Amino acid sequence: MVKSALRDKDKKVLHLVIENFVRHGRPVSSAAVSQARRISASPATLRNIMAKLEDMGFLAQPHTSAGRVPTDKGLRAYVGTLLDAKALPEERVPVIQEDFPQRTADFDSLLLQACRILADSSDNLGFVISPHIFRLPFEHLRFVKISDRRVLAIVVTPFHMVLTETIESPLSMSQAELDHACQYINQTFPGRTILAVRDALLRDLPKHRMKYEDSLAKLLELVKGSLDTGTGEHRIYLQGTSRLLGKAELFDMAKLRSLFQNFEEKASLVRLLSDFVSLGRVKVLIGSEANFPAVEDCSLVLSHYGYSNQVLGTLGIIGPKRLPYERIIPLVDRMAKRVSMAITIFGREVSL
């Protein structure tokens, strides 16, 4: 029975194989590892270590005469080392020269720019998921009637950003009724979310209705209806689609098309990332770890941005398993922190 523990020399060989494979995209031989001149071992010793790593499932040999390539398990061990490191060497951290806008009240522009920088800096697919408008705390809330069955929800957040969402109304409401209900909500539930307001109204609607007649009941139906029909969903920004399509040799194209189709449906990406909801920690999903068939040939590096310890959304990079993880991980980490900083320090220029 093979022991699962890796010695330091085993780990070093594994890392050298992965770094060589990421750089060149070919099976790595013991001679290639030896030429790196970063380990003191004979070619025979290196061959034995690589065979051991293969037996343990960290490496695979595509052909009998070929070198080795890392498996998902091997990549996980390598990435785990990077994530556990307190800091990467400074020369490996990508420098982002571009600044965010001096004013970030346009939340969509902020997230779109972050997405574009992620794609450009990584040469892969960048994505940013916006917060659900109903899950954001509001400093001020207003509903504006657009037509008989459409209402514009306007949320001004405590971090002074304005978000809007057009929602379908199951009932016809006048602007006076909307204003009447919002006046009470702004006075009674400051700093709460629309979802929290909905729950409070459901628990104790008769008491609230005594003062505001049917306005609150109709507004409650508006919120419930929008949730039932899926409106007010997360926005998902994608940049760099052509970059992945330009790396066809690294993907099963049928799976890649399925990937983009699922992301266009948006909800699937949100579900995929729903379990990763903590600030300040980069996550890496490699191939089958995502439990999502369309990304089996991919790796996802993601983190979360937020405000005052509250997770607002997710951002990251999707690319082939041959990602330069030592660069991509700090890039995503830095971008998440910069977005959070831009939200927190509204009105001040934030350098990336």
Backbone hydrogen bonds in HBPLUS format (Angstrom, degrees):
<---DONOR---> <-ACCEPTOR-->    atom                        ^
c    i                          cat <-CA-CA->   ^        H-A-AA   ^      H-
h    n   atom  resd res      DA  || num        DHA   H-A  angle D-A-AA Bond
n    s   type  num  typ     dist DA aas  dist angle  dist       angle   num
A0011-LYS N   A0007-ARG O   2.97 MM   4  6.31 161.0  2.01 156.0 160.7     1
A0012-LYS N   A0008-ASP O   2.96 MM   4  6.21 153.9  2.03 146.2 153.5     2
A0013-VAL N   A0009-LYS O   3.01 MM   4  6.24 158.7  2.06 147.7 152.5     3
A0014-LEU N   A0010-ASP O   2.90 MM   4  6.17 163.2  1.93 152.7 157.8     4
A0015-HIS N   A0011-LYS O   2.88 MM   4  6.11 160.5  1.92 150.2 155.2     5
A0016-LEU N   A0012-LYS O   2.94 MM   4  6.16 154.7  2.01 145.3 152.4     6
A0017-VAL N   A0013-VAL O   2.90 MM   4  6.15 158.2  1.95 154.1 159.8     7
A0018-ILE N   A0014-LEU O   2.98 MM   4  6.23 163.6  2.01 151.6 155.9     8
A0019-GLU N   A0015-HIS O   2.89 MM   4  6.04 167.8  1.90 152.3 155.9     9
A0020-ASN N   A0016-LEU O   3.02 MM   4  6.06 154.9  2.08 142.5 149.3    10
A0021-PHE N   A0017-VAL O   2.90 MM   4  6.08 156.6  1.95 147.9 154.9    11
A0022-VAL N   A0018-ILE O   2.82 MM   4  6.01 164.3  1.85 157.4 161.2    12
A0023-ARG N   A0019-GLU O   3.11 MM   4  6.15 151.0  2.20 136.0 143.7    13
A0024-HIS N   A0020-ASN O   2.95 MM   4  6.08 160.4  1.99 151.2 155.9    14
A0025-GLY N   A0021-PHE O   2.66 MM   4  4.84 146.5  1.77 131.8 142.0    15
A0028-VAL N   A0068-ARG O   2.76 MM  40  5.07 171.6  1.76 142.1 139.7    16
A0068-ARG N   A0028-VAL O   2.82 MM  40  5.07 157.1  1.87 138.3 131.6    17
A0033-VAL N   A0029-SER O   3.20 MM   4  6.60 152.3  2.28 143.9 151.0    18
A0034-SER N   A0030-SER O   2.92 MM   4  6.15 155.6  1.98 146.3 153.2    19
A0035-GLN N   A0031-ALA O   2.92 MM   4  6.16 148.9  2.02 145.9 154.1    20
A0036-ALA N   A0033-VAL O   3.19 MM   3  5.39 145.6  2.32 100.4 110.3    21
A0037-ARG N   A0034-SER O   3.15 MM   3  5.81 161.4  2.18 115.9 121.0    22
A0045-THR N   A0042-SER O   3.05 MM   3  5.16 115.5  2.48 100.5 115.7    23
A0046-LEU N   A0042-SER O   2.96 MM   4  6.29 159.0  2.01 156.8 163.2    24
A0047-ARG N   A0043-PRO O   2.92 MM   4  6.16 154.8  1.98 146.7 153.4    25
A0048-ASN N   A0044-ALA O   3.03 MM   4  6.30 155.1  2.09 146.0 152.4    26
A0049-ILE N   A0045-THR O   2.92 MM   4  6.20 156.9  1.97 150.1 156.5    27
A0050-MET N   A0046-LEU O   2.90 MM   4  6.10 163.6  1.93 152.6 156.9    28
A0051-ALA N   A0047-ARG O   2.95 MM   4  6.11 149.7  2.04 143.3 151.8    29
A0052-LYS N   A0048-ASN O   2.94 MM   4  6.15 152.2  2.01 143.6 151.4    30
A0053-LEU N   A0049-ILE O   2.87 MM   4  6.18 156.4  1.93 150.4 156.7    31
A0054-GLU N   A0050-MET O   2.98 MM   4  6.18 141.8  2.13 137.2 147.4    32
A0055-ASP N   A0051-ALA O   2.94 MM   4  6.25 156.8  2.00 146.9 152.9    33
A0056-MET N   A0052-LYS O   2.98 MM   4  6.25 140.7  2.13 144.2 155.3    34
A0058-PHE N   A0053-LEU O   2.86 MM   5  5.27 144.5  1.98 168.5 163.0    35
A0059-LEU N   A0053-LEU O   3.29 MM   6  5.67 144.0  2.43 114.6 113.1    36
A0057-GLY N   A0054-GLU O   3.02 MM   3  5.11 156.8  2.08 104.0 111.5    37
A0071-THR N   A0058-PHE O   3.12 MM  13  5.51 167.1  2.13 130.3 130.0    38
A0060-ALA N   A0069-VAL O   2.78 MM   9  5.35 150.0  1.87 155.3 165.4    39
A0069-VAL N   A0060-ALA O   2.77 MM   9  5.35 156.3  1.83 154.3 162.6    40
A0066-ALA N   A0063-HIS O   3.03 MM   3  5.04 151.9  2.11 102.9 111.9    41
A0075-LEU N   A0071-THR O   2.90 MM   4  6.24 161.6  1.93 155.3 159.8    42
A0076-ARG N   A0072-ASP O   2.86 MM   4  6.04 151.6  1.94 143.3 151.5    43
A0077-ALA N   A0073-LYS O   3.06 MM   4  6.34 154.9  2.13 145.8 151.4    44
A0078-TYR N   A0074-GLY O   3.07 MM   4  6.33 157.9  2.12 148.0 154.0    45
A0079-VAL N   A0075-LEU O   2.81 MM   4  6.00 171.4  1.81 157.3 159.5    46
A0080-GLY N   A0076-ARG O   2.82 MM   4  5.88 154.4  1.88 145.4 153.1    47
A0081-THR N   A0077-ALA O   3.24 MM   4  6.46 145.6  2.37 138.1 145.3    48
A0081-THR N   A0078-TYR O   3.13 MM   3  5.32 125.1  2.45  99.2 112.2    49
A0082-LEU N   A0078-TYR O   3.23 MM   4  6.67 152.8  2.31 145.4 152.6    50
A0082-LEU N   A0079-VAL O   3.02 MM   3  5.03 112.3  2.49  94.8 111.0    51
A0083-LEU N   A0079-VAL O   2.85 MM   4  6.16 160.4  1.89 158.3 163.7    52
A0084-ASP N   A0080-GLY O   2.95 MM   4  6.03 143.9  2.09 140.4 149.9    53
A0085-ALA N   A0081-THR O   3.12 MM   4  6.23 127.0  2.41 137.1 149.4    54
A0085-ALA N   A0082-LEU O   3.27 MM   3  5.25 139.8  2.44  94.4 105.4    55
A0092-ARG N   A0089-PRO O   2.87 MM   3  5.56 157.6  1.92 122.5 129.9    56
A0093-VAL N   A0090-GLU O   3.15 MM   3  5.39 157.0  2.20 107.4 114.3    57
A0100-PHE N   A0350-VAL O   3.44 MM 250  5.98 168.4  2.45 173.8 170.5    58
A0107-PHE N   A0105-ALA O   3.01 MM   2  5.58 117.0  2.42 110.1  93.3    59
A0162-VAL N   A0105-ALA O   3.47 MM  57  6.02 169.0  2.49 142.6 143.9    60
A0110-LEU N   A0106-ASP O   3.17 MM   4  6.50 154.9  2.24 150.6 157.9    61
A0111-LEU N   A0107-PHE O   3.05 MM   4  6.37 162.8  2.08 156.6 159.7    62
A0112-LEU N   A0108-ASP O   2.90 MM   4  6.05 160.5  1.94 152.0 158.1    63
A0113-GLN N   A0109-SER O   2.98 MM   4  6.06 156.2  2.04 144.4 150.4    64
A0114-ALA N   A0110-LEU O   3.06 MM   4  6.32 157.1  2.11 145.0 151.5    65
A0115-CYS N   A0111-LEU O   2.94 MM   4  6.15 155.8  2.00 147.6 154.1    66
A0116-ARG N   A0112-LEU O   2.98 MM   4  6.23 157.4  2.03 146.5 152.2    67
A0117-ILE N   A0113-GLN O   2.95 MM   4  6.19 160.3  1.99 153.0 157.9    68
A0118-LEU N   A0114-ALA O   3.02 MM   4  6.23 156.8  2.08 147.0 153.2    69
A0119-ALA N   A0115-CYS O   3.08 MM   4  6.38 160.3  2.12 149.8 154.5    70
A0120-ASP N   A0116-ARG O   2.88 MM   4  6.09 169.9  1.89 155.4 158.3    71
A0121-SER N   A0117-ILE O   2.85 MM   4  5.81 161.0  1.88 149.4 154.8    72
A0122-SER N   A0118-LEU O   3.09 MM   4  6.01 137.3  2.28 138.7 148.2    73
A0123-ASP N   A0119-ALA O   2.84 MM   4  5.51 137.6  2.02 146.6 155.4    74
A0125-LEU N   A0318-ILE O   3.12 MM 193  5.12 152.6  2.20 166.2 159.2    75
A0318-ILE N   A0125-LEU O   2.81 MM 193  5.12 159.8  1.85 151.1 158.1    76
A0126-GLY N   A0239-GLN O   2.80 MM 113  5.21 156.5  1.86 159.6 164.5    77
A0239-GLN N   A0126-GLY O   2.99 MM 113  5.21 158.9  2.03 150.1 152.8    78
A0127-PHE N   A0316-GLY O   3.00 MM 189  5.53 161.7  2.04 146.7 147.5    79
A0316-GLY N   A0127-PHE O   2.95 MM 189  5.53 146.7  2.06 158.9 158.0    80
A0128-VAL N   A0237-TYR O   3.02 MM 109  5.15 148.0  2.12 138.6 145.7    81
A0237-TYR N   A0128-VAL O   2.82 MM 109  5.15 172.7  1.83 159.3 161.2    82
A0129-ILE N   A0314-THR O   2.65 MM 185  5.11 169.4  1.66 165.9 167.0    83
A0130-SER N   A0235-ARG O   2.83 MM 105  5.20 169.4  1.84 158.1 161.6    84
A0135-ARG N   A0132-HIS O   2.83 MM   3  5.33 156.3  1.88 117.9 126.0    85
A0136-LEU N   A0133-ILE O   3.48 MM   3  5.49 169.2  2.49 103.6 105.8    86
A0195-LEU N   A0134-PHE O   3.15 MM  61  5.71 153.8  2.22 158.7 150.7    87
A0138-PHE N   A0192-ARG O   2.95 MM  54  6.07 152.6  2.03 155.8 154.4    88
A0191-GLY N   A0138-PHE O   3.03 MM  53  5.21 147.3  2.14 169.7 164.9    89
A0139-GLU N   A0156-VAL O   2.61 MM  17  5.56 170.3  1.62 160.9 164.5    90
A0140-HIS N   A0156-VAL O   3.19 MM  16  5.12 152.8  2.27 139.1 141.6    91
A0156-VAL N   A0140-HIS O   2.92 MM  16  5.12 171.9  1.92 162.3 161.7    92
A0142-ARG N   A0154-ILE O   3.01 MM  12  5.19 153.2  2.08 149.9 154.6    93
A0154-ILE N   A0142-ARG O   2.80 MM  12  5.19 161.8  1.84 169.0 169.8    94
A0144-VAL N   A0152-LEU O   2.86 MM   8  5.02 162.4  1.89 143.0 148.5    95
A0152-LEU N   A0144-VAL O   2.75 MM   8  5.02 172.2  1.76 153.0 153.8    96
A0146-ILE N   A0150-ARG O   2.94 MM   4  5.43 164.0  1.96 143.1 145.6    97
A0147-SER N   A0150-ARG O   3.24 MM   3  5.08 166.0  2.26 133.8 134.5    98
A0150-ARG N   A0147-SER O   3.46 MM   3  5.08 163.3  2.49  96.7 101.3    99
A0169-SER N   A0149-ARG O   2.68 MM  20  4.75 173.5  1.69 132.1 134.1   100
A0151-VAL N   A0167-ILE O   2.94 MM  16  5.45 167.4  1.95 161.4 165.7   101
A0167-ILE N   A0151-VAL O   2.86 MM  16  5.45 172.6  1.86 164.9 166.0   102
A0153-ALA N   A0165-GLU O   2.83 MM  12  5.23 174.0  1.84 156.4 154.3   103
A0165-GLU N   A0153-ALA O   3.02 MM  12  5.23 143.4  2.15 142.5 150.7   104
A0155-VAL N   A0163-LEU O   2.86 MM   8  5.26 172.1  1.87 161.5 164.2   105
A0163-LEU N   A0155-VAL O   2.94 MM   8  5.26 164.5  1.97 152.5 157.2   106
A0157-THR N   A0161-MET O   2.93 MM   4  5.41 167.5  1.94 157.9 159.9   107
A0160-HIS N   A0157-THR O   2.91 MM   3  5.16 143.2  2.04 119.0 118.0   108
A0178-LEU N   A0174-SER O   3.11 MM   4  6.44 159.3  2.15 149.0 154.5   109
A0179-ASP N   A0175-GLN O   2.86 MM   4  6.06 164.6  1.88 152.8 157.0   110
A0180-HIS N   A0176-ALA O   2.89 MM   4  5.98 156.4  1.95 144.5 151.5   111
A0181-ALA N   A0177-GLU O   3.03 MM   4  6.22 163.1  2.06 150.3 153.4   112
A0182-CYS N   A0178-LEU O   2.94 MM   4  6.10 166.5  1.96 153.1 157.3   113
A0183-GLN N   A0179-ASP O   2.92 MM   4  6.00 151.5  2.01 147.3 154.2   114
A0185-ILE N   A0181-ALA O   3.02 MM   4  6.31 160.3  2.06 150.8 156.9   115
A0186-ASN N   A0182-CYS O   2.86 MM   4  5.96 167.9  1.87 154.2 156.7   116
A0187-GLN N   A0183-GLN O   3.20 MM   4  6.33 146.5  2.32 138.2 146.8   117
A0188-THR N   A0184-TYR O   2.87 MM   4  5.95 146.8  1.98 147.7 157.3   118
A0189-PHE N   A0185-ILE O   2.80 MM   4  5.46 164.0  1.82 151.5 154.8   119
A0192-ARG N   A0189-PHE O   3.26 MM   3  5.61 155.9  2.32 133.6 131.6   120
A0197-VAL N   A0193-THR O   2.93 MM   4  6.27 154.1  2.00 150.0 157.5   121
A0198-ARG N   A0194-ILE O   2.87 MM   4  6.12 157.7  1.92 147.8 153.8   122
A0199-ASP N   A0195-LEU O   3.02 MM   4  6.32 159.3  2.06 147.5 152.2   123
A0200-ALA N   A0196-ALA O   2.97 MM   4  6.22 156.0  2.02 146.6 153.2   124
A0201-LEU N   A0197-VAL O   2.89 MM   4  6.12 160.1  1.93 155.3 160.4   125
A0202-LEU N   A0198-ARG O   2.90 MM   4  6.13 155.0  1.96 149.7 157.0   126
A0203-ARG N   A0199-ASP O   3.04 MM   4  6.26 149.0  2.14 143.4 151.0   127
A0204-ASP N   A0200-ALA O   3.12 MM   4  6.29 151.1  2.20 145.1 152.3   128
A0205-LEU N   A0201-LEU O   2.79 MM   4  4.71  97.8  2.47 154.1 149.2   129
A0208-HIS N   A0204-ASP O   3.46 MM   4  6.80 163.3  2.49 150.1 154.6   130
A0209-ARG N   A0205-LEU O   2.77 MM   4  5.86 159.8  1.81 164.5 171.6   131
A0210-MET N   A0206-PRO O   3.20 MM   4  6.34 138.3  2.38 142.4 150.2   132
A0211-LYS N   A0208-HIS O   3.27 MM   3  5.99 142.6  2.42 114.9 121.6   133
A0212-TYR N   A0208-HIS O   3.36 MM   4  6.56 156.4  2.42 144.5 151.3   134
A0213-GLU N   A0209-ARG O   2.66 MM   4  4.75 112.4  2.11 151.5 143.9   135
A0215-SER N   A0212-TYR O   3.13 MM   3  6.00 141.7  2.28 154.0 155.0   136
A0218-LYS N   A0214-ASP O   2.94 MM   4  6.15 159.7  1.98 156.8 161.5   137
A0219-LEU N   A0215-SER O   2.95 MM   4  6.18 154.8  2.02 144.5 152.2   138
A0220-LEU N   A0216-LEU O   2.81 MM   4  5.98 151.7  1.89 146.9 154.7   139
A0221-GLU N   A0217-ALA O   3.09 MM   4  6.38 152.1  2.17 141.8 148.6   140
A0222-LEU N   A0218-LYS O   2.96 MM   4  6.28 145.0  2.08 142.2 152.4   141
A0223-VAL N   A0219-LEU O   2.99 MM   4  6.36 158.7  2.04 152.4 156.2   142
A0224-LYS N   A0220-LEU O   2.90 MM   4  6.11 171.2  1.91 155.4 158.2   143
A0225-GLY N   A0221-GLU O   2.81 MM   4  5.79 157.1  1.86 142.0 149.1   144
A0226-SER N   A0222-LEU O   3.03 MM   4  6.21 154.5  2.09 144.6 151.0   145
A0227-LEU N   A0223-VAL O   3.08 MM   4  6.34 152.3  2.16 148.7 155.9   146
A0228-ASP N   A0224-LYS O   2.94 MM   4  6.15 157.2  1.99 150.2 156.8   147
A0229-THR N   A0225-GLY O   3.05 MM   4  6.19 148.8  2.15 145.7 152.9   148
A0231-THR N   A0226-SER O   2.96 MM   5  5.12 128.2  2.23 153.1 159.5   149
A0230-GLY N   A0227-LEU O   3.29 MM   3  5.14 152.2  2.37  95.9 104.1   150
A0243-ARG N   A0240-GLY O   2.93 MM   3  5.17 136.1  2.13 103.5 116.4   151
A0244-LEU N   A0241-THR O   3.16 MM   3  5.61 127.4  2.45 107.7 118.8   152
A0245-LEU N   A0241-THR O   3.17 MM   4  6.51 165.0  2.19 152.0 156.5   153
A0246-GLY N   A0242-SER O   2.92 MM   4  5.98 131.4  2.16 135.4 147.0   154
A0247-LYS N   A0244-LEU O   2.89 MM   3  5.20 161.8  1.92 113.0 117.7   155
A0250-LEU N   A0247-LYS O   2.91 MM   3  5.71 166.4  1.93 126.7 131.3   156
A0251-PHE N   A0248-ALA O   3.20 MM   3  5.42 165.9  2.22 109.9 114.3   157
A0255-LYS N   A0252-ASP O   2.96 MM   3  5.37 119.3  2.34 108.5 122.9   158
A0256-LEU N   A0252-ASP O   2.94 MM   4  6.25 150.2  2.03 148.6 158.3   159
A0257-ARG N   A0253-MET O   2.88 MM   4  6.10 158.7  1.93 150.1 154.1   160
A0258-SER N   A0254-ALA O   3.05 MM   4  6.27 152.6  2.12 139.8 147.7   161
A0259-LEU N   A0255-LYS O   2.78 MM   4  6.03 145.1  1.90 143.2 153.5   162
A0260-PHE N   A0256-LEU O   3.09 MM   4  6.45 160.9  2.13 152.2 154.3   163
A0261-GLN N   A0257-ARG O   2.96 MM   4  6.16 155.7  2.02 146.0 153.6   164
A0262-ASN N   A0258-SER O   2.89 MM   4  6.06 160.6  1.93 149.4 154.0   165
A0263-PHE N   A0259-LEU O   2.95 MM   4  6.21 154.9  2.02 147.7 155.2   166
A0264-GLU N   A0260-PHE O   2.87 MM   4  6.03 144.6  2.00 143.5 152.7   167
A0265-GLU N   A0261-GLN O   3.19 MM   4  6.52 137.0  2.39 136.9 147.8   168
A0265-GLU N   A0262-ASN O   3.08 MM   3  5.08 127.3  2.37  92.8 106.8   169
A0266-LYS N   A0263-PHE O   2.92 MM   3  4.70 140.8  2.08  92.4 104.9   170
A0267-ALA N   A0265-GLU O   2.61 MM   2  5.75 147.6  1.71 110.3  99.5   171
A0269-LEU N   A0266-LYS O   3.12 MM   3  5.61 126.1  2.42 111.4 123.3   172
A0270-VAL N   A0266-LYS O   3.33 MM   4  6.68 161.1  2.37 154.8 160.2   173
A0271-ARG N   A0267-ALA O   2.92 MM   4  6.19 159.1  1.97 151.9 157.5   174
A0272-LEU N   A0268-SER O   2.90 MM   4  6.07 155.0  1.96 143.9 151.3   175
A0273-LEU N   A0269-LEU O   3.14 MM   4  6.34 146.9  2.26 144.4 151.4   176
A0274-SER N   A0271-ARG O   3.24 MM   3  5.04 161.7  2.28 100.9 106.5   177
A0276-PHE N   A0273-LEU O   3.08 MM   3  5.57 164.2  2.11 117.3 122.3   178
A0283-LYS N   A0302-LEU O   2.79 MM  19  5.31 169.3  1.80 161.3 165.1   179
A0302-LEU N   A0283-LYS O   2.88 MM  19  5.31 166.1  1.90 154.7 159.5   180
A0285-LEU N   A0300-LEU O   2.80 MM  15  5.04 160.6  1.84 148.6 155.4   181
A0300-LEU N   A0285-LEU O   2.79 MM  15  5.04 160.0  1.83 148.5 155.5   182
A0289-GLU N   A0286-ILE O   2.99 MM   3  5.45 165.9  2.01 137.7 135.6   183
A0287-GLY N   A0298-CYS O   2.79 MM  11  5.25 151.7  1.86 158.7 168.5   184
A0290-ALA N   A0287-GLY O   3.30 MM   3  6.33 166.8  2.32 126.8 128.2   185
A0291-ASN N   A0288-SER O   2.98 MM   3  5.38 158.2  2.03 112.3 119.4   186
A0295-VAL N   A0292-PHE O   2.94 MM   3  5.86 165.3  1.96 136.2 140.1   187
A0296-GLU N   A0293-PRO O   3.29 MM   3  5.43 163.1  2.32 117.2 115.0   188
A0298-CYS N   A0295-VAL O   2.97 MM   3  4.95 161.2  2.01 108.6 113.5   189
A0299-SER N   A0319-GLY O   2.83 MM  20  5.61 155.0  1.89 152.5 157.5   190
A0319-GLY N   A0299-SER O   3.12 MM  20  5.61 162.9  2.15 157.9 163.3   191
A0301-VAL N   A0317-ILE O   2.97 MM  16  5.33 165.7  1.99 156.8 161.5   192
A0317-ILE N   A0301-VAL O   2.86 MM  16  5.33 153.4  1.93 150.9 159.6   193
A0303-SER N   A0315-LEU O   2.94 MM  12  5.72 157.6  1.99 165.2 170.1   194
A0315-LEU N   A0303-SER O   2.98 MM  12  5.72 165.1  2.00 157.6 159.7   195
A0305-TYR N   A0313-GLY O   3.09 MM   8  5.65 153.6  2.16 134.4 142.5   196
A0312-LEU N   A0305-TYR O   2.95 MM   7  5.99 169.3  1.96 145.2 147.8   197
A0313-GLY N   A0305-TYR O   3.32 MM   8  5.65 165.4  2.34 146.8 147.4   198
A0307-TYR N   A0310-GLN O   2.96 MM   3  5.24 146.8  2.08 143.5 150.6   199
A0310-GLN N   A0307-TYR O   2.97 MM   3  5.24 152.2  2.04 110.4 119.4   200
A0325-TYR N   A0323-LEU O   2.91 MM   2  5.33 125.6  2.21 107.8  91.6   201
A0327-ARG N   A0324-PRO O   2.86 MM   3  5.67 158.7  1.90 126.7 133.3   202
A0328-ILE N   A0324-PRO O   3.02 MM   4  6.17 162.9  2.05 147.8 153.4   203
A0329-ILE N   A0325-TYR O   3.02 MM   4  5.66 171.4  2.03 144.0 146.8   204
A0331-LEU N   A0327-ARG O   3.20 MM   4  6.28 146.4  2.32 140.6 150.5   205
A0332-VAL N   A0328-ILE O   2.98 MM   4  6.21 164.8  2.00 159.8 161.1   206
A0333-ASP N   A0329-ILE O   3.04 MM   4  6.21 163.9  2.06 152.1 157.2   207
A0334-ARG N   A0330-PRO O   2.84 MM   4  5.86 160.6  1.88 143.4 148.6   208
A0335-MET N   A0331-LEU O   2.97 MM   4  6.18 160.0  2.01 148.5 154.0   209
A0336-ALA N   A0332-VAL O   2.99 MM   4  6.17 164.2  2.01 153.4 156.9   210
A0337-LYS N   A0333-ASP O   3.18 MM   4  6.39 158.9  2.22 146.6 152.1   211
A0338-ARG N   A0334-ARG O   2.92 MM   4  6.15 149.7  2.01 147.0 156.0   212
A0339-VAL N   A0335-MET O   2.91 MM   4  6.13 159.9  1.95 154.6 159.1   213
A0340-SER N   A0336-ALA O   3.07 MM   4  6.24 164.4  2.10 145.0 149.6   214
A0341-MET N   A0337-LYS O   2.88 MM   4  6.03 149.4  1.97 139.6 148.7   215
A0342-ALA N   A0338-ARG O   2.80 MM   4  6.01 155.4  1.86 147.3 153.9   216
A0343-ILE N   A0339-VAL O   2.99 MM   4  6.26 150.8  2.08 149.1 156.5   217
A0344-THR N   A0340-SER O   2.96 MM   4  6.14 157.9  2.01 145.5 151.8   218
A0345-ILE N   A0341-MET O   2.80 MM   4  5.84 169.8  1.81 156.6 159.3   219
A0348-ARG N   A0345-ILE O   3.30 MM   3  5.87 158.5  2.35 134.1 133.8   220
